[in-house]
Amino acid sequence: MAVVEFSLHELERLVGKTLTKNDIENIIPMIGCPLEKREGDKIFYEIFPNRPDLLSVEGFSRALRCFLGISKKKSQYKTKPSKIKLTVDKSVKAVRPYVVCAVVRNVKITEEVLISLIQMQEKIHDTFGRKRKKIAIGIHDLDKVSPDFVYKAVSPESISFVPLDMKKKINMKEILKSHPKGKDYAHLVENHKKWPIILDKNNNVLSFPPIINGELTRVTEKTKNLFIDITGTHEIAINQTLNILVTSFAERGFFIETVEVIDDKKIVTPDLDYSKIKVNLDYTNKLLDLDLKKDEFSSIIQKMDLYVEKTTGNSCDVLIPPYRVDIMHEIDIVEDVAIAMGYQQFQARLPRVPTIAERLEKNEERNLLSDVMIGLGFQEVITMLLTNDHNEFIKMNVKESDVCRILNSVTKECNICRKGILPSLLRVLTQNKHVEYPQNIFEIGECVVPDLKEETGARNMRNLCAAISDVQVSYEDISSKLDALFRNLGIKYSLKKTDHPSFISGRVAEIIVSGKSIGIIGEIHPMVLNNWNLEKPVVAFEINVERLK
């Protein structure tokens, strides 16, 4: 979630309406933008990540004009060729392969425009752009440089220029060491031998993406024409971002011109054509439990800046604006219908087909296990399915094995799915050393293990894990609890001597039910206790609930 700050006066001017307290506090949040706070002329809204077009006051006001019924016609975004070209050199493919561009003319950079521009750029970088990894935006004073342009990768020490907010020339390597933005985003390029740069025909530097622009092309209140470059690692995303930017400028009355980007093939950007999605009214009415006719459907979606081009039978071709990057499927338009109508308008109805409800069998089993464990004096805890290699393997004194990993994890704390619950309970004990002893805790939760036989390549299983920590506690204490659990469940079991690196040798056993090993019980090894910084002994058992049947 990104929080944006708007001037109420500027927002009202662009919307063309004085916004009432009800508009600000109740109507606008219905779009999906909760009001964060209001301070004098400043209002703050939270913007969901799927609506980057609302991160600027221009895009926000455009959406409001439609939602409030002030505007009922689709925006027309005309472009003409700028005759400017940007050539992409093959050298940049290994580090940051994609780039798109545009020219914006007849701009009037007022203080309000500059504030909006800076905020939009920063918020897109942080959210949609994944901290500049996926998308980086460069906005330049076009009149300070000489087209045509080239985008290539060069040796870090081969080019020097004055970066934004500095007064002397330094090379790219020095920028990463001395410039604040260089320090923040160095990790995006430093592992490559060559780094990306955008130059004009006189070898003047426009940008060192995704790090910093050149001071030469700084945008000021005297700027009349803009050159925009957007680089990144995702071709669709940078095109979507360009569309969001230039259509926001167009809302100010600025003129948009296209640029030829010459790569393996020549492309012309931006492309501001409306896309189409076919929507079936029966599908919409079924999901929302409505009886909308075509005219009603068309009128409702106009509030979300969507437009019916034509109808065929019971289907409608819906036009999608180039900046509505959140709409990828028919279901997204169904959601917009619900938003436009207002969730508060939906009335509860009895289902047309009566059914007899009952609880899921696996939840009944879970509730029974939980009741028994609570009756045995344990307190239930709930921990996360996601964990990390250090907690799962190193701290447990076990060898690393195959796990289900999270691709592109944003944190090392949560990069794999747990294979067992015991590490999670030891972490809970570590975090509660200040609480009175004994500590008897349990969890019934999901674990995930790789399984190539499954369609997804992974298999979920439900485990029950219990642990006791006290000044003095032994194998017999946890064994008596396990015996009471199975006695209450009416299940016969046996124990088989085994070894496990997480438990003390000779004080650990496999739990056997119907000839199958379903878990383990024992005293936690002192090395494991030390790894978790636990000062008191711990005994535990963990069983696979699904193998009890």
Secondary structure, 3 states (H helix, E strand, C coil): CEEEEEEHHHHHHHHCCCCCHHHHHHHHHHHCCCEEEEECCEEEEEECCCCHHHCCHHHHHHHHHHHCCCCCCCCCCCEEEEEEEEEECHHHCCCCCEEEEEEEECCCCCHHHHHHHHHHHHHHHHCCCCCCCCEEEEEEEHHHCCCCEEEEEECCCCCEECECCCCCCEEHHHHHHHCHHHHHHHHHCCCCCCEEEEECCCCCEEEECCCEEEHHHCCCCCCCCEEEEEEECCHHHHHHHHHHHHHHHHCCCCEEEEEEEECCCEEEECCCCCEEEEEEHHHHHHHHCCCCCHHHHHHHHHCCCCEEEEEECCEEEEEECCCCCCCCCHHHHHHHHHHHHCHHHCCCCCCCCCCCCCCCHHHHHHHHHHHHHHHCCCEECCCCCEECHHHHHHCCCCCCCCCCECCCCCCCCCCEECCCCHHHHHHHHHHCCCCCCCEEEEEEEEEEEECCCCCCCEEEEEEEEEEEECCCCCHHHHHHHHHHHHHHHCCCCEEEECCCCCEEEEEEEEEEECCEEEEEEEEECHHHHHHCCCCCCEEEEEEEHHHHC
